[in-house]
Amino acid sequence: MKILHTSDWHLGRLLFTHKRYDEFSAFLAWLIDVLDREVIDVLLVAGDVFDTTTPSHRAQELYYRFLCQAVADGRRHVVVTAGNHDSPTFLDAPKTVLESIRVRVVGSAAADPADEVIVLPGASGEPEVIVCAVPFLRDRDLRTVEAGELPEDKERKLTEGIQRHYTAVAAAAAAAQEQVGRRLPVVAMGHLFAAGGQTVEGDGVRDLYVGSLAHVGSDMFPPIFNYCALGHLHTAQSVGGDVTRRYSGAPLAMGFGERAGKSVLIVEFTGLAPAITPVPVPCFQELVRLQGGWPEIADGIRQLRQRDSRALIEIIYDGSGAVGDLRQMADEAIAGSALNLLRIKNLRVAQQALNSMDSSEELDDLDPEEVFRRCLDARSVAEQDRLELLLAYREAAAALHNADPNAE
């Protein structure tokens, strides 16, 4: 069996105010080509199909059109699980219809762990692989709230809840193997934050469990799992050095801070041992960060113009000298080109604001959580009270993010 492991498509995501539907469309077209060229038997999408719980009509169109194309050969399977950005009920709504075309969707944790265990047949019609399709496990799926519990109690309960869930699903997979009558490769899916996981500035990854990272180690996954196809972290990586527990990473750069190339993973089983091969994802839209004083920034723009680049640009000014109207200077520098300037960040102004809190400060120059921390400083909030307030802030911010509809 050849499996293609992907995650974190984030269909409909904006880069600041820039709509990226052309990039998403190009990626999905490329992915169909990979599925056909590599003769992939099973496609896995390990969460965050969409960027918000209320995806735009265009994002939905891209998703459903892709699914139809992916199973057009009549033999390929697709398994989709929900991530923390997805609405479980939205993904689950058409699951019965999608099952008729060999697409399995698991939007929310099942009451019976066996309902997350999917036995998939190969070309011969015989069972060839077991997929444990575990979606993002929400707080309510993992623990009960008790009066007076401390933040560390919450974190412990979350971690224990994740482990219990995977242990139960692993037991259901073992039962499925017994029913088949022979050992099959078992692939677990998950959308979580593994201990030691790497993120980069601006990649859009946020804590899954507000107030607690609930990081899990590779030992969290029972040994029956021959491969773990993980989502949530946008940089491709393994968990704790175990190459069979992997993040595929997001296929598109989520922000200007991401430098490394993107990939999806082919996982091929001959027996129970997986052979893992990264497949580089082409760059469908160049993102360029220009940082320095104005001479360095202007030179970077000139170089982009010389090669007729259509890049999206972020400018970070950290020069020692003051500049006049930075926006006007940048707009004049790119005028008449195909370049698109999305953001200007003046670190000199930001530093002055941090030092003096003067009236020229702009919120765009500061990280939102840093603004909140500075409010705590300004009000001399005691250190022992800060954690609870910070947790409450993160919870409110996460709720607002998930409730924000993505307009067309």
C-alpha positions in Angstrom: 0.0 0.0 0.0 1.2 3.5 -0.8 -0.1 6.2 1.4 0.3 9.9 0.9 0.4 11.8 4.2 -0.7 15.5 4.2 -2.1 18.0 6.7 -2.8 21.6 7.4 -4.1 22.7 4.0 -5.8 25.8 5.7 -8.0 26.4 2.6 -9.3 29.9 2.6 -6.5 31.3 4.8 -5.6 35.0 4.2 -2.1 36.4 4.3 -2.9 39.6 6.1 -5.7 40.8 3.7 -4.4 38.9 0.6 -6.6 36.1 -0.7 -4.7 33.0 -1.7 -7.3 31.0 -3.6 -5.0 30.7 -6.7 -2.3 29.2 -4.6 -4.7 26.7 -3.0 -6.1 25.8 -6.4 -2.6 25.2 -7.8 -1.6 23.1 -4.9 -4.7 20.8 -5.2 -4.1 20.4 -8.9 -0.5 19.4 -8.2 -1.6 17.0 -5.5 -4.0 15.2 -7.9 -1.0 14.8 -10.3 1.1 13.3 -7.5 -1.7 10.9 -6.5 -2.0 9.7 -10.1 1.7 9.7 -10.9 2.8 7.8 -7.8 -0.3 5.5 -7.9 -1.3 6.4 -4.3 -3.7 4.0 -2.7 -4.7 6.1 0.4 -4.6 9.9 0.9 -4.5 11.1 4.5 -5.4 14.6 5.5 -4.5 15.0 9.2 -6.5 18.0 10.2 -6.9 21.7 9.4 -8.5 21.2 6.0 -9.9 24.7 6.3 -8.5 27.8 8.1 -11.7 28.7 10.0 -14.8 26.9 11.3 -16.9 28.8 8.8 -15.0 28.4 5.4 -16.0 30.5 2.5 -18.0 29.1 -0.4 -14.9 29.2 -2.6 -12.8 27.2 -0.1 -15.6 24.6 0.1 -15.8 24.4 -3.6 -12.0 23.7 -3.8 -12.4 21.0 -1.2 -15.3 19.1 -2.7 -14.0 19.4 -6.2 -10.7 18.0 -5.1 -12.3 15.0 -3.3 -14.2 14.1 -6.4 -11.1 14.2 -8.5 -9.0 12.3 -6.0 -11.3 9.3 -6.1 -12.2 9.4 -9.7 -10.2 6.2 -10.5 -12.6 4.3 -8.3 -9.9 2.5 -6.2 -8.2 5.2 -4.1 -9.3 5.9 -0.5 -9.2 9.3 1.2 -9.3 9.7 5.0 -9.9 13.2 6.4 -9.8 14.2 10.1 -10.6 17.5 11.7 -8.0 19.8 13.1 -8.4 22.6 15.7 -9.2 25.1 12.9 -12.0 22.9 11.5 -15.6 22.6 12.6 -16.3 19.0 13.5 -20.0 19.2 12.6 -19.2 21.0 9.3 -16.8 18.2 8.2 -19.0 15.5 9.5 -22.2 16.7 7.8 -21.7 15.1 4.4 -19.8 12.0 5.7 -22.5 9.5 4.7 -22.5 10.8 1.1 -18.7 10.9 1.0 -18.4 7.3 2.2 -20.1 6.3 -1.0 -17.2 7.6 -3.0 -14.5 6.1 -0.7 -13.9 9.2 1.3 -14.0 8.7 5.1 -14.3 11.8 7.4 -13.9 11.9 11.1 -14.7 15.3 12.5 -15.1 14.7 16.2 -14.0 12.1 18.7 -16.2 9.0 18.7 -17.9 7.7 21.8 -16.9 4.2 20.7 -13.1 4.2 19.7 -13.9 1.5 17.2 -15.7 4.1 15.1 -12.3 5.8 14.5 -10.8 2.5 13.2 -11.0 2.1 9.4 -10.0 -1.1 7.6 -9.1 -0.3 4.0 -9.0 -2.9 1.2 -6.3 -2.9 -1.5 -6.8 -3.4 -5.2 -7.6 -7.1 -4.7 -10.5 -6.2 -2.3 -8.7 -7.8 0.6 -7.9 -5.7 3.8 -4.5 -4.1 3.5 -4.2 -1.4 6.1 -5.9 -0.2 9.2 -6.2 3.6 9.7 -6.9 5.0 13.2 -8.5 8.3 12.2 -8.2 10.3 15.4 -9.3 13.9 14.9 -8.2 16.9 17.0 -9.2 16.0 20.6 -11.0 18.9 22.2 -10.9 19.8 25.8 -14.5 18.5 26.3 -13.4 15.1 24.8 -10.6 14.7 27.3 -11.5 15.9 30.8 -14.1 17.0 33.3 -13.8 20.3 34.9 -13.6 20.4 38.7 -14.0 23.4 41.0 -10.8 24.8 42.2 -8.5 22.9 39.9 -5.1 24.4 39.2 -3.6 25.0 35.7 -1.2 22.1 36.3 -4.2 19.8 37.0 -5.8 20.8 33.7 -2.6 20.1 31.9 -2.2 16.7 33.5 -5.8 15.8 32.7 -5.4 16.8 29.1 -2.3 14.7 28.6 -3.8 11.7 30.4 -7.0 12.1 28.3 -5.0 12.1 25.0 -3.1 9.0 26.1 -6.3 7.2 27.1 -7.9 7.9 23.8 -5.0 6.6 21.7 -4.8 3.5 24.0 -8.5 2.8 23.4 -8.2 3.3 19.7 -5.1 1.1 19.6 -7.1 -1.7 21.3 -9.8 -1.3 18.8 -7.3 -1.6 16.0 -5.9 -4.8 17.6 -9.4 -6.2 17.6 -9.8 -5.3 14.0 -6.6 -7.2 13.2 -7.9 -10.3 15.0 -11.1 -10.1 13.0 -9.1 -9.9 9.7 -7.0 -12.9 10.8 -3.6 -11.5 10.0 -1.3 -8.6 10.9 -1.9 -5.5 8.8 0.0 -2.2 8.9 -1.7 0.2 11.4 -1.5 3.9 10.7 -2.6 6.4 13.3 -3.6 10.0 12.5 -3.5 12.8 15.0 -3.7 16.6 15.3 -1.7 17.7 18.3 1.5 19.3 19.5 4.3 16.9 20.2 7.0 17.7 22.8 10.0 19.3 21.2 8.0 20.3 18.1 9.5 23.1 16.0 7.6 26.2 14.9 8.7 29.3 13.2 7.7 32.9 13.6 4.6 33.8 11.6 3.6 30.2 10.6 0.2 30.5 12.2 0.6 27.7 14.7 -1.0 28.3 18.1 -1.4 26.3 21.3 -4.0 23.6 20.8 -5.1 23.4 24.4 -5.5 26.9 25.7 -3.5 27.5 28.8 -1.7 24.2 28.4 0.4 23.0 25.5 -0.4 19.4 26.5 2.7 18.3 24.6 2.9 14.6 24.0 6.0 12.5 23.4 6.5 9.7 20.9 5.9 7.2 23.7 2.3 8.5 23.9 1.5 6.4 20.8 1.1 2.6 21.4 3.6 0.3 19.6 0.9 -1.2 17.5 1.0 1.9 15.4 3.5 1.3 12.5 3.2 4.9 11.4 1.7 8.1 12.9 0.5 10.7 10.4 0.4 13.9 12.4 -0.9 17.4 11.7 -0.8 20.8 13.4 2.9 21.8 13.2 3.6 23.5 9.9 7.2 22.4 9.6 7.9 18.8 8.4 9.6 16.9 11.3 9.6 13.7 13.3 8.7 13.3 16.9 11.5 12.7 19.3 13.7 11.4 16.5 11.3 8.6 15.7 10.9 8.6 11.9 7.7 6.6 12.1 6.0 9.5 14.0 5.9 12.3 11.6 4.5 15.7 10.7 4.1 16.3 7.0 3.9 20.1 7.6 1.7 22.5 5.8 2.0 22.4 2.0 2.0 26.2 1.7 4.0 28.8 3.6 1.7 30.3 6.2 3.8 33.4 6.7 6.9 35.3 5.7 9.0 33.7 8.4 8.9 30.2 6.8 12.0 29.5 4.8 12.3 25.8 4.4 10.8 24.0 1.4 7.5 22.3 1.8 6.7 18.6 1.2 4.2 15.8 1.5 5.1 12.3 2.5 4.8 9.0 0.7 4.6 6.1 3.2 4.9 2.8 1.4 4.3 -0.5 3.2 5.8 -3.8 2.1 5.0 -5.8 5.2 4.7 -3.8 8.4 7.8 -1.5 8.0 7.1 1.9 6.4 9.4 3.4 3.8 9.0 7.2 3.9 9.8 9.5 1.0 9.3 13.2 1.1 7.8 14.8 -2.1 8.8 18.5 -2.4 5.8 20.8 -3.0 6.5 23.5 -5.7 6.4 27.1 -4.6 3.2 28.5 -6.1 3.6 32.0 -4.8 6.9 33.6 -3.8 6.9 35.3 -0.4 9.8 37.7 0.3 10.8 39.4 3.5 13.0 42.4 3.0 14.7 43.6 6.2 17.3 46.2 7.0 17.8 49.9 6.5 16.3 51.6 3.5 19.3 51.1 1.2 19.1 47.3 1.7 15.3 47.2 1.3 15.5 49.3 -1.9 18.2 47.1 -3.3 16.1 44.0 -2.6 13.2 45.5 -4.4 15.4 46.4 -7.4 16.6 42.8 -7.6 13.0 41.5 -7.5 12.1 43.8 -10.3 15.0 42.8 -12.4 13.7 39.2 -12.6 10.1 40.3 -13.0 9.1 38.7 -9.7 5.4 38.6 -8.7 6.3 38.2 -5.1 4.3 39.1 -2.1 6.5 41.3 0.1 6.8 42.1 3.8 9.2 45.0 4.7 10.8 45.1 8.1 12.7 48.4 8.7 15.3 48.1 11.4 17.7 50.8 10.2 19.4 53.1 12.7 18.2 56.3 11.0 14.8 57.8 10.8 12.9 57.6 7.5 10.2 59.8 6.2 7.0 58.1 4.9 8.2 54.5 4.6 5.0 53.4 3.0 5.2 56.0 0.3 8.9 55.2 -0.4 8.0 51.5 -0.7 5.0 52.1 -2.9 7.1 54.3 -5.3 9.8 51.6 -5.4 7.4 48.9 -6.5 5.2 51.1 -8.8 4.8 49.6 -12.2 5.9 46.1 -11.2 4.0 42.9 -10.4 5.2 43.0 -6.8 2.6 43.2 -4.1 3.5 44.9 -0.8 1.4 43.3 2.0 3.0 44.7 5.1 5.4 47.2 6.5 6.8 46.9 10.0 8.9 49.7 11.3 11.0 48.2 14.2 12.5 51.6 15.0 9.0 52.9 15.7 8.1 49.8 17.6 11.2 50.0 19.8 10.4 53.6 20.6 6.9 52.6 21.5 8.2 49.8 23.8 10.5 52.3 25.5 8.3 55.3 25.8 4.7 54.2 25.1 4.2 57.3 23.0 1.1 58.1 21.0 2.7 57.2 17.7 2.5 53.4 18.5 0.6 51.2 16.1 -0.8 47.9 17.1 0.4 46.4 13.9 4.0 46.9 15.1 3.3 44.6 18.2 2.4 41.0 18.8 -1.1 40.9 20.3 0.0 38.9 23.3 2.8 41.3 23.9 0.3 44.1 24.1 -1.6 42.2 26.7 1.6 41.5 28.7 2.4 45.2 28.6 -1.0 46.0 30.0 -0.3 43.7 32.9 3.0 45.5 33.4 1.4 48.9 33.2 -1.1 47.8 35.9 1.5 46.2 38.1 -0.3 42.9 38.2 1.2 40.5 40.7 3.2 37.6 39.2 1.0 35.0 40.9 -2.0 36.4 39.1 -0.5 36.6 35.6 -0.8 33.0 34.6 -4.6 32.9 35.1 -5.1 36.2 33.3 -2.8 35.0 30.4 -4.7 31.8 30.1 -8.0 33.7 30.0 -6.6 36.0 27.3 -5.5 33.1 25.1 -8.8 31.4 25.5 -10.7 34.5 24.4 -8.3 35.1 21.5 -8.7 31.5 20.3 -12.5 31.7 20.5 -12.5 35.0 18.5 -10.2 33.4 15.8 -12.4 30.4 15.4 -15.6 32.5 15.3 -14.3 34.9 12.7 -15.9 34.1 9.3 -13.7 34.2 6.3 -15.4 36.4 3.8 -15.2 35.8 0.1 
